[in-house]
């Protein structure tokens, strides 16, 4: 019968999930021991990452292969409550579920959380690779308003940083070298500072001092509004440093690239 078939499919899903979770635990533990024993851990972090991705994708595969199985709603409800899984995947899976399953009580409960996820996903997807970077503007240290669209070159690096974060400041040193090497070939940069956290008594002064100390000679802007900044929200920036590389048309071609990967991409764009 139909109900029994649903139960078997659910059991099969849970067996698969348990296998993957056991495998992840075993691999993570092995990885940890190898690190402690100073053994070669080549490929181990990729294995862990791959297993985590499979665990994340499994519920979506179940839903899309069983669109009329009510258990799909249980899985979606858990993902929404725990705020796990890719927002785009949640929307795709929800949209795949049949209307009669959505009409159930649980379906109506799940439906309430979907508009917010669609809204969040619209922001996230606006800065996906291949999208035109959203324009923005903010004051530079002298109060002059500078916008992204007036800065763009053959390649443009939008770089989020702050004076108070050491990793961010270390990244600045590397960017200075990069700018010196590639500015004449068409590289432009714009720094967006997220200074303005509650521990700063004079964020503007901290910001200006850091620009001077780190010798940042490209455009610098800030609303001095920490992570509440409208620009960081539009770009879904949740940690620093963060960067977006744009081509000559303002299309995002790379995110959070650094070291060789950033340089390789720049050479490609500036040819």
Secondary structure, DSSP 8 states (H G I E B T S, - for coil): -HHHHHHHHHHHHHHHHHHHHHHHHHHHHHHHHHHHTT---TTHHHHHHHHHHHHHHHHHHHHHH-TT-THHHHHHHHHHHHT-S-HHHHHHHHHHS-HHHHTSHHHHHHHHHHHHHHHHHHHHHTTSTTSB----EEE-TTS-EEEGGGT--SEEEEEEE-TT-HHHHHHHHHHHHHHHHHGGGTEEEEEEE----TT-S-HHHHHHHHHHHHT--SEEE--S-GGG-HHHHHTT--SSSEEEEE-TTSBEEEES--HHHHHHHHHHHH-
